[in-house]
Amino acid sequence: MVFSESKLFKLNDKQQYWLDFLWTMTEKEIKARYKNAGLGFAWMIINPILQMFVIGAVFQFFMPVKTENYFLFLFVGLLIWNFFSSSLNQITPVFVHQRFLLQKANFPREILVLSIVAANLFHLLISFVLLYLFVAVWQHVIFINLLLLLLAIICLVIFTSGLGLLVSSLNIRFRDVSFIMQASLPLGFYLTPIIYSQNVIPEFIRWVLFLNPLSLVVVMMRNIFFISNSAPEPIWMFSLLSASLFFIVGFYIFYKDSKNFSDYV
């Protein structure tokens, strides 16, 4: 696909190339993921559903959790977490896996990171559409707050992209980063209010939970889809600041080191 210019928004040649390349790499990533898969795109919703039933059964029946609509409550958190963890698992070693491309071609290095985020975002948005249809039928909800939805997605993408740029650029120099990420992601799952409500955390230390931007995204998504009703709190600002900080630091380190990637591999 080639992005055409409009009178209101004109792109120069460099910007046009950047967007076309991003689109091409994203499309390639989406097609490659489901190549030779019989169920194709259905896997994007099958995986979180299976996780929902297994984890939900444990916490709802064997370790009762007093949360209304717990399975749906859990499902939203799993959608967010799967986007984040899948993106980082793919992004962290991407420049090591694509070492031959780095050595043979000159292109914007960040495209490899952003195309993975874009491909996973495509899957997430489809999942949200299916979730909305289900909630609309079940709870007779017609309208959702699109502004809050956009804010939550922007926060999620900024945080994931920033952290992805950071760990991918560090991993090409220090291969231990890949192992650190594999060990850290399971811990991050429990530090994000996915299987539990943020309300179970004592208020005086709840701000620590919201240093993790995923906490804000999960809570906002549950509110947007009317699965929970948590009033906004000032501590949510920690999440927005944290997401922005991760992106700034990640982009700075990536920009500083990206010119030397071909030397490191």
N, C-alpha and C positions, 0 to 999 in steps of 0.2 A: 504493500500500500504506500502511496506517495501522498504526503500531506500537502494539500494545495494551499496557496496563499489567498487571503481575502483582502479586501480593501481596508478593513479595520485592523487586521493583524498580519503584517507582512514579515516574512522570514528572510534573513540573508542566506547565502549559500551554506555557510557553516552550520547555522541553526537547522536548515532543511536537511542537511546530511545527518546531523545528530539525531533528529527525530525519526528520519527514515531508518537509520541504523538501529535505533532503539526498538522501533516497531518490528523490524525484521528479526532481531534477536529474540524478542518476546514471543513472536509467532512461532519461531523455531523451537523455543523452550516448551511451549504449550503442546505442539505437535509431537515432539520427541517423548514427552512424558507418557503419553497414552498410545504410543505406537505399538501395534500388535496386542493391545489390551482389549479383550472381548467386550468388557462393560464400558470401556472408554471413560467419558466424563462422569459417569455414575459413581466412579470411585471417589470423587471429591466430596460426595455426601455420604457414601457408604462407610468410610473410615470413621468420621466423627459419630455416626449413629451407633456403630459397634462399640466405640469407646464409651459413649453415653450409657448404653445398656449395661456394660460390664461395671464401670465405675459407679454408675447410679445405683445398680443393684446392691453393691457392697455398702454404700453409704446410706441408702434409703431403707434397706431391710435388715442388714446385719449390724450397722452402726447408724441408727436412725438420726437423720438430720432434719431439724424442724424448719424446712424451707418449702414454701408453697410452690407448686409446679416444678419440683426439683429437677426432673429429667430435662425439661426445657431450659431451666436455669443453668444446668450443667452444659447443655448442648451449645449454648451461645458462647460460654467460656472456652469450650473445646475448639470451636471454629476460629476464634481469635488466636488461641495458643498454637493450633496446627499451622496457621499462616505464618506465625512468627518463627516457630521452631523449624519448620520445613525450609523457610527462606534462609535462616542462618546455617542450617546443615548443608545447604547447597552452595551458599555464598562463601563460607569460610575457606574451602579448598579450591575455589573456582580458578584462581590464577595459577595454582600448581597444576591443575588438570589441563588448563589451556596454555601451557608453557610454549608449545610450538606456535600457537597463534600469536602470542606476545612477541616472539622472536622474528616472525615473518611478516607481520602486518603492523601498520601504524594506524591506530584508531583510538577514540576516547575510551580509556580503560574502564571508567565508571559504568559504561554501558553494560558490561558483563554482570555487574552487581544489580543495576537498576532493572535489567530485563528479567532477572529472576524474581525480584520484588513485584514487577508488573504482572508476570505470569501467575504468581500466587495470588495477587490481588484480583485478577480476573476470576479465578476459582472462588475466592471469598465472596465477591459480589454476586455471583450466581447463587451461592449458598444463601446469601442474605435475601435474595429474591424469593427463593423457595421457602425460607423461614417466614418471610412476610406473608406469603400466600397461606401458609399453614396457620399462622397466628390470626390472620384476617378471618379465616373460616371458623377457627375455634373460639376466638374472643370477639368476633364481629368488629374488628378494628379496620377502619378504612384509611385513615390518615396517620402518618408518622411524622415526627419532626425531622425533616430533611436537613435542616441546618445543623442540628446536633449530630446527625448521622455523618454529614460531611466533615465536621470537626473531629469526630472520633476516628474516621478513616485517615484524615490528614495526620493526626497525632500518631496513629499506628504506622503509617508509611514513613513518616519522618524518623521515628525511633528505629524502625527496622532497617531503613536505608543507612542511617548514620552509624548504627552498630555494625551493619554489614560492611560498610566501607572501612571501618576501623579494623575489624578482625581479619578481613581478607587481606588488607595491606600488611598487617602484622604477621599473618600466617606465612606469607611468601618469604619472609626473613627468618621467622622463628616457627618452625613446624610444630612446636609444642602447643601453639595456640589452638590448633584443631582438636587436640586431646583435651585441652582445658574447656573448650566449648562443649564437647561431648559430656564432660563431667558436670558442667555448670547448668545445662539446660534442664535436666531432671530436677535440680534444686530450684531453678526458676519457676517450674510448674507449681511447686508448693508455696512459693513466695508470691504468687499471683492468685487473687480470689476467684479461682475457677471451680473448685470442689466445695468451697465454703463461701459464705457471705462476708463482706468486709465488716459487717456489724458485729461479728463475733470477736473481732480484735478490740482490745481495750482502747478507749478513745485517746488516752494519753500517749500511746505509742503507734496509733494508726497512721500518723504522718510518715512513718518508716515504710509502710506498705505502699504508700502512694509516691514514694521516690521511684518506684517502678511504673513507667508510663502505661504498661499493659493493664495495670489495675484500673486506671481511669477509663481505658477503652472498654474493658469488660463491663464495668459498672454502667457506663453510658449506654452501651449496646443493650443491656438488659432493661434499662429505662426506656430506651427508644422503642423497643418491641413489647413494652408493657408486661415484661416478665417479672420485674421487681419495681419497687418505687422508693428509691433512695434519694433523699433530698440532697441537692448540691452542697458541698462543704468547701470552706476556704482551702483545706489541705489539698484539694484536687489541683490547685495551681502548681504544687510541687511536681506533678506529673507532666504538665505542659512545659515547665522550665527544664525538667530532666530530659524530656524528649528533644528539646531544642539544643540543649548542651551536648547530648550524644551526637547529634547531627553535625554541629559545628566542629567538635573535636574530631569526629570521624572523617569529615570532609577535609579538614586541614591536614591531618596526617596522611590521608590518601593522596591529596594533591601534592604534598611534599615528596612522597616516595614513589608515586606512580611512574615518573619518568625513568626510574631505575629498575623497574620490575624485571625487564628482560635480562639485566645483569644478575639479579638475585637467583633466578631460576637456572 
